[in-house]
Amino acid sequence: MKYEYEVLKLGNADAIFIRHYVDDVDYVVLIDAGNICDSDTIKDHLIKYYGTTTIDLAVCTHPDTDHMGGFFGLLEDESITISEFWLIDPAHYLDENDIKRYRTKDSATNAVRKIFNNPNNESQNLINILLGKKGVDAKTVIAGAEHNILPLKVVAPTADHYREIAKNMVEDYGCAKVYEEADTSKYDEAEQMSVEKAKSSIDTCDDDSSPYNQSSIVLLYEPEDDEKILFAGDASCSSLIQMTKDYPEINKIELLKVPHHGSKHNLSSAIIDVLQPKSSYISAEGTRKHPSSAIVNYLSKYGNVYSTHKHNGFIRRNKGITRPNTIPITPLKAKQ
């Protein structure tokens, strides 16, 4: 069995590569593509470390700029091939009332798809680009969807959950996205916090109110027996709680890609206690709330916690694949 996965260093933005071998044939997966400015970084990494310009599967977990942005550049680049693309098209969840509201199905479709507009160019829409690009198999996926070759499955959100969230995203479109977590002070590694204090700090927080984050695709990757790796996008607590009910086998996992840059609003102690991740990885800028020290400390109850802000390059795990000139990574917080 040969596979590797890595979290790129893009500040408060996500781009994750998986390379998985099936019968000595390698498949490359890209989960999210950072901001608009990150497409060249992703392309260079793909060529340098994977020796290819082909992405077999791309996944856009949700239409926030820091997850969706780089896909516009990658899709415009004629040297890059994306064979299959997963996202959730809100047009698939229109009901009769939605269509009546916009008078026609076409106008309703265009109205709800605007949440996938390029933030720097409103005339560009990610879904329309995908549907118009030859050679890309674009699919809407929801909890229960599985890849036909790779051990990759969507475990959240459910169709019912997404149907309601989609309406909120459309209504929220164009509103200023100023997260209350925004902070410029640096993460303090020297701060001491007990597990009990971390639990109290996390569980007094409200769930993430962003409908975009609440709509996030969560992926389960199982490269071999008894190895579960969860890529949680920016999923909210409500979505993850539903996931643990629908998929009780998702527990004591090997690795958790922590949602929303380690914010306190996207995990609860109860969710962490179910997942019990042996390792946790965070893509974050390294401010006081991204990642939250309470999240970091409570996750360390079960395993080492890593953050991209602590390393100059990227965070990588591998089995059976060697790469020259790599160096060991140091946890932001070692298991307590």
C-alpha positions as CSV (number, residue, x, y, z in Angstrom):
1,M,0.0,0.0,0.0
2,K,1.4,3.4,-1.0
3,Y,-0.1,6.8,-0.3
4,E,0.7,10.2,1.0
5,Y,-1.2,13.3,2.0
6,E,-0.1,16.8,2.8
7,V,-1.4,20.2,3.9
8,L,0.1,23.1,2.1
9,K,1.2,26.3,3.9
10,L,-1.1,29.0,2.7
11,G,-2.0,30.9,5.8
12,N,-5.7,30.9,6.6
13,A,-6.5,28.9,3.5
14,D,-6.8,25.3,2.6
15,A,-5.1,23.2,-0.1
16,I,-4.6,19.5,0.6
17,F,-3.0,16.9,-1.7
18,I,-3.5,13.1,-1.6
19,R,-1.6,10.7,-3.8
20,H,-2.9,7.2,-3.6
21,Y,-1.7,4.2,-5.6
22,V,-4.0,1.5,-6.9
23,D,-2.1,-1.4,-8.6
24,D,0.9,0.8,-9.0
25,V,-1.1,3.5,-10.7
26,D,-1.0,6.8,-8.8
27,Y,-4.1,9.1,-8.4
28,V,-3.7,12.7,-7.3
29,V,-6.5,14.4,-5.3
30,L,-6.7,18.1,-4.5
31,I,-9.0,19.1,-1.7
32,D,-9.6,22.9,-1.9
33,A,-7.3,25.3,-3.6
34,G,-6.7,28.3,-1.3
35,N,-7.3,31.9,-2.4
36,I,-7.2,33.3,-5.9
37,C,-3.4,34.1,-5.5
38,D,-2.6,30.4,-4.6
39,S,-3.1,28.7,-7.9
40,D,0.5,29.1,-9.0
41,T,1.8,27.7,-5.7
42,I,-0.4,24.7,-6.0
43,K,0.6,24.1,-9.7
44,D,4.3,24.4,-8.8
45,H,3.9,21.9,-5.9
46,L,2.0,19.5,-8.2
47,I,4.8,19.5,-10.8
48,K,7.8,19.6,-8.3
49,Y,6.7,16.8,-6.0
50,Y,4.2,14.7,-8.0
51,G,5.8,15.1,-11.5
52,T,2.5,15.6,-13.2
53,T,0.1,18.3,-14.3
54,T,-2.9,16.1,-13.9
55,I,-5.3,16.2,-10.9
56,D,-7.5,13.1,-11.0
57,L,-10.0,14.4,-8.5
58,A,-10.5,18.0,-7.3
59,V,-12.9,18.8,-4.4
60,C,-14.2,22.2,-3.5
61,T,-15.6,21.8,0.0
62,H,-17.5,25.0,0.0
63,P,-17.7,28.4,-1.7
64,D,-15.6,30.5,0.7
65,T,-12.8,32.4,-1.1
66,D,-10.0,30.7,0.9
67,H,-11.1,27.3,-0.3
68,M,-12.5,28.0,-3.8
69,G,-10.3,30.8,-5.1
70,G,-7.3,28.9,-6.5
71,F,-9.6,26.7,-8.7
72,F,-10.2,29.6,-11.1
73,G,-6.6,29.8,-12.0
74,L,-6.1,26.1,-12.2
75,L,-9.1,25.7,-14.5
76,E,-7.9,28.6,-16.7
77,D,-4.5,27.0,-17.0
78,E,-4.4,25.0,-20.2
79,S,-1.4,23.0,-19.0
80,I,-3.4,21.6,-16.0
81,T,-5.8,18.7,-16.4
82,I,-8.6,18.1,-13.9
83,S,-10.4,14.9,-14.7
84,E,-13.1,14.9,-12.0
85,F,-14.5,17.7,-9.9
86,W,-16.7,17.4,-6.8
87,L,-18.7,20.1,-5.2
88,I,-22.4,20.8,-4.2
89,D,-24.4,22.6,-6.9
90,P,-27.2,24.5,-5.0
91,A,-29.3,24.4,-8.2
92,H,-29.8,20.7,-7.5
93,Y,-31.7,21.7,-4.4
94,L,-34.2,24.2,-5.8
95,D,-37.8,23.5,-5.0
96,E,-41.0,24.8,-6.6
97,N,-41.2,27.8,-4.4
98,D,-37.6,28.8,-5.4
99,I,-38.4,28.6,-9.0
100,K,-41.6,30.6,-8.7
101,R,-39.6,33.3,-6.8
102,Y,-37.2,33.7,-9.7
103,R,-40.0,33.1,-12.3
104,T,-38.1,30.5,-14.3
105,K,-35.8,27.6,-13.5
106,D,-32.9,29.1,-15.5
107,S,-33.1,32.4,-13.6
108,A,-33.4,30.5,-10.3
109,T,-30.3,28.4,-11.2
110,N,-28.2,31.4,-12.1
111,A,-29.3,33.2,-8.9
112,V,-28.3,30.4,-6.5
113,R,-25.1,29.5,-8.3
114,K,-23.8,33.1,-7.8
115,I,-22.3,31.9,-4.4
116,F,-19.6,30.2,-6.6
117,N,-18.7,33.5,-8.4
118,N,-15.1,34.6,-8.6
119,P,-14.7,37.1,-5.8
120,N,-12.5,39.3,-8.1
121,N,-14.5,38.9,-11.2
122,E,-18.3,38.5,-10.9
123,S,-18.6,37.4,-14.5
124,Q,-16.7,34.2,-13.7
125,N,-18.7,31.4,-12.0
126,L,-16.9,28.2,-10.9
127,I,-19.9,25.9,-11.8
128,N,-20.4,27.4,-15.2
129,I,-16.7,27.1,-15.9
130,L,-16.8,23.4,-15.0
131,L,-19.8,22.7,-17.1
132,G,-18.3,24.4,-20.1
133,K,-14.8,22.8,-19.8
134,K,-14.2,19.7,-21.9
135,G,-12.8,16.7,-20.2
136,V,-13.9,17.6,-16.7
137,D,-16.5,15.3,-15.1
138,A,-18.2,17.7,-12.7
139,K,-20.4,16.0,-10.0
140,T,-22.6,17.2,-7.2
141,V,-21.8,15.1,-4.1
142,I,-23.6,14.8,-0.7
143,A,-23.2,12.5,2.3
144,G,-23.0,8.9,1.1
145,A,-21.2,9.6,-2.2
146,E,-18.2,7.4,-2.8
147,H,-15.4,7.5,-5.4
148,N,-15.5,4.6,-7.8
149,I,-11.8,3.8,-7.4
150,L,-10.3,5.6,-4.4
151,P,-11.2,4.9,-0.8
152,L,-12.8,8.3,-0.4
153,K,-16.3,9.0,0.8
154,V,-18.4,12.1,1.6
155,V,-19.8,11.9,5.1
156,A,-21.3,15.4,5.5
157,P,-23.5,17.4,4.9
158,T,-26.7,15.5,4.4
159,A,-29.1,16.5,1.6
160,D,-31.6,17.9,4.1
161,H,-29.0,19.9,5.9
162,Y,-27.6,21.3,2.7
163,R,-31.1,22.2,1.3
164,E,-31.7,24.7,4.1
165,I,-28.2,26.0,4.3
166,A,-28.2,26.7,0.5
167,K,-31.0,29.2,0.9
168,N,-29.1,31.0,3.7
169,M,-26.0,31.2,1.6
170,V,-27.9,32.8,-1.3
171,E,-29.5,35.3,1.1
172,D,-26.1,36.0,2.7
173,Y,-24.3,36.5,-0.7
174,G,-22.5,39.8,-1.0
175,C,-22.5,40.5,2.8
176,A,-19.3,41.4,4.4
177,K,-17.6,38.3,5.8
178,V,-15.9,39.6,8.9
179,Y,-15.4,36.7,11.3
180,E,-15.4,37.6,15.0
181,E,-12.3,35.4,15.4
182,A,-10.3,37.9,13.3
183,D,-7.2,38.8,15.2
184,T,-3.6,39.9,14.4
185,S,-1.9,39.0,17.7
186,K,0.4,36.0,17.4
187,Y,-0.3,32.5,18.7
188,D,1.4,32.0,22.1
189,E,3.0,28.6,22.3
190,A,4.1,29.3,25.9
191,E,0.5,29.6,27.1
192,Q,-0.3,26.9,29.6
193,M,-3.9,25.5,29.6
194,S,-5.3,22.4,31.2
195,V,-7.5,20.0,29.4
196,E,-10.4,21.0,31.7
197,K,-9.9,24.7,31.0
198,A,-9.7,24.0,27.3
199,K,-12.9,22.0,27.4
200,S,-14.7,24.8,29.2
201,S,-13.5,27.4,26.8
202,I,-14.6,25.4,23.7
203,D,-18.0,24.4,25.0
204,T,-19.1,27.9,25.9
205,C,-18.7,29.0,22.3
206,D,-21.6,29.2,19.8
207,D,-21.6,27.0,16.7
208,D,-20.2,28.6,13.5
209,S,-23.0,30.8,12.1
210,S,-21.6,31.1,8.5
211,P,-23.9,29.2,6.1
212,Y,-20.9,28.7,3.8
213,N,-19.0,26.8,6.5
214,Q,-22.1,24.9,7.5
215,S,-22.4,23.7,3.9
216,S,-18.8,22.3,3.9
217,I,-18.2,18.9,2.4
218,V,-16.5,16.5,4.9
219,L,-14.4,13.7,3.4
220,L,-13.4,10.3,4.9
221,Y,-10.3,8.8,3.4
222,E,-9.5,5.2,4.4
223,P,-6.2,4.2,2.6
224,E,-6.1,0.8,4.4
225,D,-8.0,-1.2,7.0
226,D,-8.5,0.6,10.4
227,E,-7.0,3.8,9.1
228,K,-9.5,6.7,9.0
229,I,-8.5,10.2,8.0
230,L,-11.1,12.9,8.2
231,F,-10.8,16.1,6.1
232,A,-13.4,18.4,7.7
233,G,-13.2,21.5,5.5
234,D,-14.7,24.3,7.5
235,A,-17.6,22.2,8.8
236,S,-19.7,23.4,11.7
237,C,-20.4,21.5,14.9
238,S,-24.0,20.8,13.9
239,S,-22.8,19.1,10.7
240,L,-20.1,17.1,12.4
241,I,-22.5,16.0,15.2
242,Q,-24.9,14.7,12.5
243,M,-21.9,12.9,10.8
244,T,-21.0,11.1,14.1
245,K,-24.6,9.9,14.3
246,D,-24.9,8.8,10.7
247,Y,-21.4,7.2,10.7
248,P,-20.7,5.8,14.2
249,E,-17.7,3.9,12.8
250,I,-15.9,7.3,12.4
251,N,-14.1,7.2,15.8
252,K,-10.6,6.8,17.0
253,I,-9.3,8.2,13.8
254,E,-5.7,8.4,12.6
255,L,-5.9,12.0,11.6
256,L,-8.2,15.0,11.7
257,K,-7.8,18.0,9.4
258,V,-9.2,20.5,11.8
259,P,-12.1,22.7,10.4
260,H,-11.9,26.4,9.9
261,H,-8.2,27.0,10.8
262,G,-8.7,25.7,14.4
263,S,-11.5,28.1,15.4
264,K,-13.4,27.3,18.7
265,H,-16.7,27.6,16.8
266,N,-16.2,24.5,14.6
267,L,-15.4,21.8,17.2
268,S,-16.8,20.8,20.5
269,S,-15.2,18.6,23.2
270,A,-18.0,16.0,22.5
271,I,-17.0,15.8,18.8
272,I,-13.3,15.5,19.7
273,D,-14.1,12.8,22.3
274,V,-15.8,10.8,19.6
275,L,-13.1,11.2,17.0
276,Q,-10.1,10.9,19.3
277,P,-7.7,11.8,16.6
278,K,-4.2,10.4,16.9
279,S,-2.9,13.4,15.0
280,S,-4.5,16.7,14.2
281,Y,-3.5,19.1,11.4
282,I,-4.5,22.7,11.2
283,S,-4.0,25.2,8.3
284,A,-3.7,28.5,10.0
285,E,-1.9,31.8,10.0
286,G,-0.8,31.5,13.6
287,T,-2.8,34.2,15.3
288,R,-4.4,34.1,18.7
289,K,-7.6,32.6,17.5
290,H,-6.4,30.8,14.3
291,P,-5.7,28.3,15.8
292,S,-7.5,28.6,19.1
293,S,-5.2,27.5,22.0
294,A,-8.2,25.8,23.6
295,I,-8.8,23.6,20.5
296,V,-5.1,22.8,20.3
297,N,-4.8,21.9,23.9
298,Y,-8.0,19.7,23.9
299,L,-6.9,17.9,20.7
300,S,-3.6,17.2,22.4
301,K,-5.5,15.0,24.9
302,Y,-5.5,12.4,22.1
303,G,-2.5,13.1,20.0
304,N,0.1,15.5,18.5
305,V,-1.3,18.7,17.0
306,Y,0.4,20.3,14.0
307,S,-0.2,23.7,12.3
308,T,1.1,25.0,9.0
309,H,2.1,28.3,10.6
310,K,4.9,26.5,12.5
311,H,6.7,25.2,9.4
312,N,8.2,26.9,6.4
313,G,7.0,24.3,4.0
314,F,4.1,21.8,4.4
315,I,2.8,19.1,6.6
316,R,3.1,15.6,5.1
317,R,2.4,12.0,6.1
318,N,3.4,9.1,3.8
319,K,3.5,5.3,3.5
320,G,5.8,3.6,1.0
321,I,6.7,6.8,-0.9
322,T,10.1,8.5,-0.4
323,R,10.8,12.2,-1.0
324,P,14.4,13.6,-0.8
325,N,15.3,16.6,1.4
326,T,12.4,16.5,3.7
327,I,12.7,17.2,7.4
328,P,10.8,16.0,10.4
329,I,8.0,18.3,11.6
330,T,7.6,19.5,15.1
331,P,4.1,19.4,16.8
332,L,2.6,22.7,17.8
333,K,1.5,20.8,20.8
334,A,2.6,17.3,21.7
335,K,0.2,14.7,23.1
336,Q,-0.4,15.4,26.8
